[in-house]
Amino acid sequence: MRTLRNSRVLATTLAAAALAAGLVGCSRAETNTPAAAPDQAPAAEVRLGYFPNVTHAPALIGVKKDFFKQELGTTKLTTQVFNAGPEEVTALLGNSLDVAFIGSGPAINAFTKSKGTIQLISGAVSGGAQLVVKPGITSAEQLKGKNIATPSLGNTQDVSLKKWLTENNLKDQVKITNLDNPKTLDAFKTGEVDGGWLPEPWASRLVLDAGASVLLDEKSLWPGGRFPTTVMIVRSEFLQQHPDTVRALLKGQAAAIDWATANQAEAKTVVNESLKELAGSTLSPAVLDRAFQGIELTLDPIPAEFPQLAKDSVTAGVVKEVVDLKGFADFGPLNEVLKEAGKPAAAASGLTK
């Protein structure tokens, strides 16, 4: 009898546990964020990657002004600087990075290569990319036989250039050279390259420091002039294990953007100081002003444009098939931060599960 009674107690306990698990599962589905288990806690350390570019201003400001640290509390923030997206993706896939500010193209590639284990969690910057060329080049047709630089093979600007050339019937008629941004400036000055499709501040540096002309501002190719130049992505495992840490990073980025919007002059100074520390040089006031005029700091990931970005990678020849982006994004943590700030939620646009 004791055995039977114990069995009944065990069955009742298991049923209650199953019901509790079901309720947790419902909550997870509603927020699209993995529910925190009782043993989950803020991470002891979070490893954050970003670039020394004006198009990564929220990261530069967030680190320099300690906005991230203020929200992270006891979690240690370790940062690593990259020149282009593909290198950063390698670090994420190699489990040596947890969260990254990155271009939209490499973000999609990271999701694809990781088989869905890297996800988009927020926007950071819209705009800030231009095709700048020698002054004598005034049309797409005149690019035939010319040498145009992009930061890295398969990075956001590389995809944009290749797609644009294809649409202008210039595929295989323009040489494309992948160079680190500082090397592009030097190569343009010496005449080794005829221009570049570049993020800020490098487009502005070629224009103001080396005499280049703007052949195309990428804003002109997108509805309303808005497109996701820089976004935030995370390893899904890290998000599942440390959702509070991810929310803290997003709150830090939100604070950095709000501060930069309210203190534009000081924000430029902070970015310039960061560039000096990370890249060894500063920008002139004119270059800084021009670079900031071309960007919008925003948490909005502009999700509606990602299906087109996925198609662009195929058009550019970077990948063979259009990626299915369902499950690419998890805006649960972002929408919690936005709600707390009294701001509208980010639209799913078919990117979430």
C-alpha positions, -999 to 999 in steps of 0.1 A, spaced: 0 0 0 28 24 8 43 18 -26 10 25 -43 5 57 -22 40 69 -31 34 62 -67 3 83 -66 22 112 -49 49 109 -75 24 110 -104 7 141 -89 40 158 -86 51 151 -122 17 163 -135 21 196 -116 56 200 -130 44 194 -165 17 220 -161 42 245 -148 65 238 -178 35 243 -201 29 277 -186 65 287 -190 64 276 -226 33 298 -232 51 328 -218 82 321 -239 61 319 -271 44 352 -263 76 371 -257 98 352 -283 125 352 -256 136 320 -239 121 319 -204 146 322 -176 150 290 -156 154 293 -118 192 287 -121 197 315 -147 215 346 -136 234 376 -151 266 365 -168 299 367 -150 313 382 -182 299 394 -216 322 397 -246 311 425 -269 325 432 -304 322 464 -326 341 484 -352 361 517 -349 336 534 -373 312 563 -369 285 538 -380 292 520 -347 287 552 -326 262 537 -301 289 511 -292 317 536 -291 297 559 -268 282 531 -248 317 518 -239 335 552 -235 308 567 -213 302 535 -193 265 533 -203 269 495 -207 288 491 -174 262 511 -155 235 486 -167 255 455 -164 263 458 -127 286 431 -115 289 415 -150 323 422 -165 323 438 -199 351 426 -222 354 443 -256 370 434 -289 374 456 -320 370 443 -356 375 459 -390 347 441 -409 318 418 -404 331 384 -416 359 385 -390 334 392 -363 312 364 -375 341 340 -372 346 351 -336 309 345 -328 309 311 -344 341 303 -326 324 311 -293 349 338 -285 323 366 -286 288 368 -272 272 399 -286 282 420 -316 275 453 -333 277 443 -370 266 451 -405 232 438 -417 247 416 -444 272 397 -421 243 395 -396 223 375 -421 254 354 -430 260 347 -393 224 334 -389 229 312 -419 263 298 -410 253 291 -375 221 273 -386 200 297 -366 220 299 -334 229 336 -339 200 361 -338 193 397 -344 182 416 -313 183 453 -321 192 481 -345 220 506 -339 226 528 -369 208 536 -402 225 552 -432 261 562 -434 274 545 -465 284 561 -499 300 552 -532 328 578 -535 350 581 -565 376 602 -584 361 635 -594 362 627 -631 337 598 -626 302 611 -628 281 581 -640 279 543 -634 290 537 -670 323 554 -663 332 528 -637 340 502 -664 375 491 -660 379 509 -627 390 496 -593 366 501 -564 373 492 -528 350 477 -502 360 469 -465 358 431 -468 346 403 -490 309 397 -482 306 426 -458 276 450 -460 291 475 -484 306 447 -505 272 432 -511 257 466 -518 283 475 -544 280 441 -562 242 442 -562 243 478 -576 268 469 -603 247 439 -613 216 461 -616 235 486 -637 248 458 -661 283 463 -648 289 428 -633 325 416 -640 333 450 -656 345 467 -624 374 454 -603 365 451 -567 393 452 -541 388 443 -505 408 466 -482 408 476 -446 393 511 -445 425 530 -436 443 513 -465 415 523 -489 422 560 -480 459 555 -487 452 535 -519 429 562 -532 455 589 -526 481 570 -545 457 561 -573 457 524 -567 419 524 -564 394 547 -581 369 549 -552 351 528 -526 317 519 -513 324 528 -477 309 533 -443 314 565 -423 338 581 -415 357 567 -444 334 580 -471 338 615 -456 375 610 -453 379 602 -489 357 632 -498 372 658 -475 408 645 -470 414 631 -505 392 650 -529 367 622 -538 332 629 -551 300 612 -541 286 591 -570 259 575 -549 245 578 -514 231 544 -504 202 562 -488 188 569 -522 183 531 -528 160 525 -498 124 536 -489 125 567 -468 163 567 -470 164 542 -440 183 509 -440 200 489 -412 237 497 -416 246 484 -381 227 461 -359 232 440 -327 233 402 -328 238 376 -301 246 340 -297 212 323 -290 228 302 -263 240 333 -245 206 349 -247 189 318 -233 213 315 -204 216 352 -196 185 372 -208 191 398 -181 226 405 -193 213 410 -229 186 434 -217 212 453 -197 233 457 -229 202 470 -248 194 494 -220 230 506 -222 227 512 -259 194 530 -254 210 553 -229 239 559 -252 216 569 -281 194 591 -259 225 609 -246 241 613 -280 208 627 -294 206 653 -265 244 661 -266 254 660 -303 286 681 -300 299 661 -270 289 628 -287 311 637 -317 340 644 -292 335 611 -275 335 592 -307 366 610 -319 384 601 -286 374 565 -290 387 564 -326 420 577 -314 422 550 -288 411 522 -311 425 533 -345 454 556 -335 440 587 -352 413 613 -349 390 629 -374 389 666 -383 358 685 -372 346 688 -408 349 650 -413 331 643 -380 303 667 -389 298 652 -424 299 617 -411 273 623 -384 250 641 -409 247 609 -428 237 585 -399 208 580 -376 214 564 -342 184 541 -336 173 510 -317 150 503 -346 163 472 -365 143 483 -396 132 446 -400 111 452 -431 143 456 -452 159 423 -442 141 402 -468 155 425 -495 189 424 -480 188 386 -481 179 388 -518 207 413 -524 233 388 -512 221 364 -540 221 391 -566 256 401 -555 267 365 -558 277 362 -522 253 333 -516 235 310 -539 200 309 -524 178 334 -506 179 327 -468 147 319 -450 148 345 -422 121 331 -400 136 328 -365 164 353 -374 153 378 -349 143 378 -312 130 412 -303 116 401 -269 144 418 -249 144 449 -271 106 453 -268 108 450 -230 134 479 -230 113 499 -254 81 494 -234 99 505 -202 109 537 -220 74 543 -233 84 537 -269 66 516 -296 76 479 -300 98 467 -329 78 450 -356 84 413 -362 82 416 -400 83 378 -404 118 376 -388 107 361 -354 97 325 -347 
